[in-house]
Amino acid sequence: MVADPIDAEVISSAEVDEGALRRLLRRAGRTLARPALECLELLLDPATPPTVKVTVLAALTYLLVPLDLIPDFIPAAGFSDDLVALTALLGLCGSHITPAIRLRAQRKLDAWFPPGR
């Protein structure tokens, strides 16, 4: 049985509300904004394999959606499923982020958060 091919156009820059992302990241600051922008650039890069895009979107969605396998209000164990998703996401991103993606993310970071401010 042959699986159907995955549509390579998972997300485009037209579907990303950069204004909303910018407002959210300003609250978080430069340190948290850098990996978020690298993941965004990874998603927008046409060379990123479709399966990686789907996996990144799934992990980010899991982290942002309030429903969890283990509810966050349970002491100690509550954030363990989020930690697993975040660890997997960072591992995946780290192996697919190219110097060009890092540079685009850095330029966007510097534009949104000017150094020295």
C-alpha positions as CSV (number, residue, x, y, z in Angstrom):
1,M,0.0,0.0,0.0
2,V,1.5,3.4,-1.1
3,A,0.8,6.4,1.1
4,D,-0.5,9.6,-0.5
5,P,2.2,12.2,-0.9
6,I,2.1,15.1,1.6
7,D,1.3,18.5,0.2
8,A,4.6,20.5,0.3
9,E,2.8,23.8,0.8
10,V,2.0,23.4,4.5
11,I,2.2,27.1,5.4
12,S,3.1,30.2,3.6
13,S,4.1,33.7,4.8
14,A,0.6,34.9,3.7
15,E,-0.9,32.7,6.4
16,V,1.3,34.0,9.3
17,D,0.0,37.1,11.1
18,E,3.4,38.7,11.8
19,G,1.8,41.6,13.7
20,A,0.3,39.2,16.2
21,L,3.5,37.2,16.4
22,R,5.5,40.3,16.9
23,R,3.3,41.5,19.8
24,L,3.5,38.1,21.5
25,L,7.3,37.9,21.1
26,R,7.8,41.4,22.4
27,R,6.2,40.3,25.7
28,A,8.5,37.2,25.7
29,G,11.7,39.1,24.9
30,R,14.7,38.5,22.6
31,T,15.8,35.3,24.3
32,L,12.5,33.5,23.8
33,A,11.9,35.1,20.4
34,R,15.0,33.7,18.7
35,P,14.0,30.0,18.7
36,A,10.4,31.0,17.8
37,L,11.6,33.0,14.8
38,E,14.0,30.2,13.8
39,C,11.0,27.7,13.8
40,L,8.9,30.2,11.8
41,E,11.7,30.6,9.2
42,L,12.0,26.8,9.2
43,L,8.3,26.5,8.4
44,L,8.5,29.2,5.7
45,D,11.6,27.9,4.0
46,P,10.7,26.1,0.7
47,A,13.6,23.6,1.2
48,T,12.2,22.3,4.5
49,P,10.8,18.8,3.9
50,P,7.0,18.7,4.2
51,T,7.1,16.0,7.0
52,V,9.3,18.4,9.1
53,K,6.8,21.2,8.6
54,V,3.9,19.0,9.6
55,T,5.8,17.8,12.7
56,V,6.8,21.3,13.8
57,L,3.2,22.5,13.3
58,A,1.9,19.6,15.3
59,A,4.4,20.1,18.2
60,L,3.7,23.9,18.3
61,T,-0.1,23.3,18.2
62,Y,0.2,20.8,21.1
63,L,2.1,23.3,23.1
64,L,-0.3,26.1,22.4
65,V,-3.6,24.2,22.8
66,P,-4.9,24.2,26.4
67,L,-5.9,20.5,26.3
68,D,-3.1,18.1,27.4
69,L,-2.5,14.4,27.9
70,I,-1.5,15.3,31.4
71,P,-3.3,18.4,32.8
72,D,-0.8,21.2,33.7
73,F,-2.4,21.7,37.1
74,I,-1.1,18.3,38.3
75,P,2.0,19.1,40.4
76,A,5.4,18.0,38.9
77,A,3.8,15.7,36.2
78,G,1.6,18.4,34.7
79,F,4.2,19.9,32.4
80,S,6.0,16.6,31.6
81,D,4.1,16.1,28.3
82,D,4.8,19.7,27.3
83,L,8.5,19.1,28.0
84,V,8.6,16.0,25.8
85,A,6.9,17.9,23.0
86,L,9.3,20.9,23.4
87,T,12.4,18.7,23.5
88,A,11.3,16.8,20.4
89,L,10.6,20.1,18.6
90,L,14.0,21.6,19.5
91,G,15.8,18.4,18.5
92,L,14.0,18.4,15.1
93,C,14.5,22.1,14.5
94,G,18.1,21.9,15.4
95,S,18.9,19.3,12.8
96,H,17.1,21.2,10.0
97,I,17.9,24.8,10.7
98,T,20.4,26.0,8.1
99,P,22.7,29.0,8.4
100,A,20.4,30.9,6.0
101,I,17.4,30.2,8.2
102,R,19.3,31.4,11.3
103,L,20.4,34.6,9.4
104,R,16.8,35.4,8.3
105,A,15.6,34.8,11.9
106,Q,18.4,37.0,13.3
107,R,17.6,39.8,10.9
108,K,13.9,39.6,11.9
109,L,14.9,39.5,15.6
110,D,17.1,42.6,15.2
111,A,14.4,44.4,13.4
112,W,11.7,43.6,16.0
113,F,14.1,43.9,19.0
114,P,16.8,46.3,18.1
115,P,20.1,45.4,19.9
116,G,21.0,47.6,22.8
117,R,17.4,48.5,23.6
